Amino acid sequence: MRNPFFRMPRKRLFRTTGDVRDFPRYSISEAAFYVRVPSSTLYAWTKGRDYTLKSGHHRTFKPLIHLADEDHGLLSFYNLVEAHILRFTTEERNIPLQNVRRALDFVQESFPGPHPLLTHEFETSGKEMFITNLAGTINATAYGQKVMRQILDEYLKRIPRDASGLPIRVFPIRSKHLAIDPYFSSGKPIVRDRGITASVLWGRHKSGESFAQIAEDYGMSAGEVKEAIEEYEWKVAA
C-alpha cells in the first residue's frame, strides 16, 4: 500500500515550445558570473531576503526578478537581461533595495507584463521615470541622477532587440569580445560574431595551449583570444 505521506521528488520539466528566451536555463550562481554581480546579490534579487532595521524590526524584501523556474531556482535569458539592467543599481552604492522595489513597482504599473524592464517602451520613455523613482529619498543631487542616467543608458545600449522590442542578445558590461545569445550554445557566452563558446577557449588555454595556437584554429589574433579568455575569467568580488 502506498504511503499517503510519500511524495515523489519534483522533476524538472524541459520546455520544447514557446519563446526560447523564456526557457529556464541558468542557475543563480552561473547567471551571477555572467552578469558580474555577487551570487548573494542575485539571490536577493530573485529569491528576496529578510533583513532587520536599526529599530530591531524584521522586514522581508520581495524578489525583483521572477524566476522562469521557481522550483529549481533557474533564470531564463530574459531574467538574465533583467539582472543585467538591475546591475546598474549596484554602481550607485547608496541606493537602498526598497527604493529599487518602489521604482520597479512603478515600472510594472506603467508597463504591465512579465518583463517590464525589457520592453521597448521602457527604454524609450520609462527609464527617466524609473531613475526618478529609484532616486527617491536618497538625497540624490542632479549630478547624481545624471550619472545614474548615463550608467543605465550604457547598459541598455548593450541589449540588441528584435522587431518587437524584446532582447535578442546581451553584451556583458565592459566586455569587448563576448556576447550571450539564447539561440547559440544554449545561451552560454560566445565570442562576438564568431559563435565560439568562450568556455572552449578558456578550457584549451587551461590545458596548456598558447593563445597563438588557439587563435590559429579560429581565425583570431592571439590578443583577441587572450582578451576573450580574460573577460570570461573575470570574477566579481564577494
N, C-alpha and C positions, 0 to 999 in steps of 0.2 A: 504494500500500500504506500502511495506517495505521501511523504511528509508534507502537511499543508503549509508548514513554515519554510519549506525549502524554496529557494529562488534560483533559477538558472542565471549564471553570470550574463550580464548585458553585453551583447555583441555589437561591435561597431559595424554599421551599415554603410556600404560603399555606394555612392550615388553614380549613376551612369547616364542620367538625363538632366537637362536643365543647363543653367549657366555655369560653366566650369570655374568661373571666377568666384562663385559662391560655394564651391565644394570645400569641405573641411580637409586641411592638408598639413598645417604647421602646428607643432607643439608650441607651447608658450616660450620655452627656452630657445627653440630654433628661431621663432619669429623675433624674439628679443635680439638675438645675434644679428639677424638681417637688418632690423630697424636701428640697431645700435643704441639700445637702452638696456638698463639692468633688468634681469628677469623679474626681480621683485617689483619693479615699476610696472612692467607689462602685466604681471599677475594682478596688481591692484586695479589696473585699467579694465581687465577682463573678468575678474572674479570679485572685485570690491575688497574692502578691508574694514576692520574695526579699529577705532582709534580713541584715545582718551583726551579730553580737553583739559586745560590747566585747572579748571574747576573740579576735575575728577569725574565728570560725567562722560559716559561712553556714547559714542556715535558710530553709525555704520555708513560707510561710503559705498554707494551703489556702483556697479560696473559702468564704465563709459563706453565699452565696446561689447556688443552682444555676440558671443561666440557662435560660429557656424555649427559647432558640435559641443554643446554644454556638457554632456555626459563624459566625454573624453578630453575636454579641455583643448579642442583644436580650433585653430583660426583658419579662415578662408583667405584667398588673395584679397578680397575686399576688406576683410578685417585687418590684414597686413597694411594696406594702404591707409586705413583709418589710424592705425598706430603710427604710421609714418607722419601723418598730419599732426597727430597729438604730440608727437615728439617735440615739436617746436615749443610746447609749453614748458619743457624741461630746460629750454635755452634761457628762459626767464625764471630764475630760481625762486623768486618771491611770489609766484602765483600759487595760491592755495588750491587744493583739489576741489574744495567746494565751489570755488569760482569757475573752475573748468566744468564742473557739473552744471552750474547755472547757465553758463554760455551754451553748453550742448543742449540743455533743455530748451533754450530759446531757439536754437537752430532747428531742433526737432519740431517745434511748433510752427516755425516759418516754412520748413521744407519737409513735410511729413513723408515718411518712408523708412525702410530698414537701414539705409546708409546715408543720412542727410549730408554728412561732410563730403561725400563723394560726388554729389550732384553738380552739374554744370551751373545751376542756379546759385549754389553756394559760392563757387569760385568767382562768378561774375557780379553777384550782388549781396551775398551773405557774409563774406569774410569780414567786411567792415563792422557789421552788427556783431559778429562773433567776437572780434577783438574788443569792441566797446564793452560787451557784457563780460568778457573774460577779465578785463582790467578791473571792473567792479570797484571794490573798496580798497585796493592795494596802493592807493596814492600814486598811481602811475602818472607821470608827467606827460606832456605832449610828446616830448622826445622819447619817453619810454614806449608809448604806443606806436610811435613811428618805427622804432626798432622792431617791435613785435610784428608790425605790418610787413616790414622788409623780410623778416625771417619766414613768415608764413608764405609770402609771395615766392620765396626761394623754394620752399617745399612743394608748393602747388605746381611750379614750373617743371618739377621732376616727375610729373604724373601725366604722360600722354593719354589722351582719351579717344573713345570711338565716336561715331556719328551721333550716338545718343547722349554723349557727355559723360559716360562712365569710364573708369580707368581700364586701360588695356595692358599697361606695364608700369613699373615704377623704377626709377633710378635711385639707389640708396644715397642718402645725403652725403655730400662731399666725395662721392665716388666718380671717377672719370671713366672707368672701364667696365663696370658691372651693371647689369640690369636684372630685374626679376619679372619674368613673363609667364603667366599662368598656362600658356599654350606650348611652352618649351621646357623640357627637363623637369616636368612635374612641378614647375614653379620654383625650382632651385636657382640661385644666382648663376647667370651666364655672362660670358664676355660679350659686350655690346656688338651687335651687327655680325657676330660670328657663330652664335649658338653653341659655343664651347662651355661646358659646365665648369664653373670656377673651381669646384672641388677636385676635378680631374687634374687641372694644372697644379693645384696645391699638393695632391697626392703624389704626382710624379716627381715634383721637386723634393718632397719629403723622403722619397725613396732613393734620392741621390742624383737625379738627373739635373743638369745645369739649366739655367734659364735659356741659354743659346740652343741646347738640344731640344728643349720643349718648343721653343719658338719656331724652329725649322719645320716641325711637323704641322704647325697650324698657320703658317704664313704670317707670323707676328714677329716683331722685333724682340730682342731679349729684354729691353727696357719695358716694353708693354707687358710681357709675361711677368716680370718682376713686380711691376706696379699692381697688376691684377691680383696676384697672389697676396701681396701685402694688404690690399684692400679687403680681400676675403678673410685674411687672418686677423684683421683689426678687431680688438675686443674692447667692450665697454668696461669702464671701471665699476667695480661693485659698489 
